[in-house]
Amino acid sequence: MSVEERVKRIIADQFRVKPEDLKPETSFTKDLMAESIDTVELLAALEEEFGFEIPDEDAEKNQTVGQAIEYMKRKVAEKEKKGG
């Protein structure tokens, strides 16, 4: 399963939507009605799935599904480069 598929599956599970309904431009706050607790739970699920911590300041920059996917792809690539 690709990073994109894994991220979409986690987001879909957290917000009780279908992964295929998630578009790159889907906003966590506007479209998925995310509240702060939802964001915390999503971060925890992503950290658990991928095995690394996501700093709060990075999380705040990811406002859409597409931004979150691109961020996770970058972090996974960095982790793999470091041999982790």
N, C-alpha and C positions, 0 to 999 in steps of 0.2 A: 504494500500500500504506500502510495507516495506521501510526501509531507503535506501536500495540499489536501489529499483525501483524508488524512488523519486529522488535520486541523478542522476541516469542514465537519467531520463526524463528531468531534468534540463540541464544536459550537452548536451543531444541530441537537446534540444530546442536552446541552446546557439550556438551550432556549426552546426545546421541544418543537423543532421545525424539521422539515426534510432537508437533507444535505443538498439535494438538487435545487431547492428553493433559494439557497445562499448564492448570491452574486458577488463579484469583487467589490461593487459599490454599496453593498448592503451595510448600513450603519448600525453599530451596536446600540446606540442610544435612540436614534430616530426610528429605525425599522424594527429592531428587536426589543425595544423598550427596556434596555439594560439599565439596571440600577447599580449602585456601588457594590452591593453584595453579589450581584450576578457577575460583575467584573472580577471580583476576588475569587469566586468559585471557578470561573473560566481560567484565570491565571493558574490556579492550583492544579486544575485538570491538565492544562498544557504542560506545566512543569513536570508533573508526574509522568505524562506520556513520553516526553522527550528527554527527561533526565537532566535538566539544567534549570537554574533560577532565572526568572525574568524580572529585571529591576523595574520598580514602579514607574520611573521616568520613561522607560521604554514602553511599558504597557500603555501609558497615557497617550503616546504618539499614535498608537494603533486604533484608529476610530472606525475602520471598516474591515470587513472580512478579507478583502484583498490585501490591505496593509498588514493584517495579522499573518496571512499566509506568506507574504514576501519576507516579513521579519523572521518567521520561524524557519523558512528555507535558508536565509542567511546564517542564522544561529546554528542550524544543523550542519551546514557546510563548514563553519568555523570550528565546531566541535570535532568534526571528522578530520579536518586538517591537523588539529592538535593531537589526533590519535585517540580521541575519547569516545 
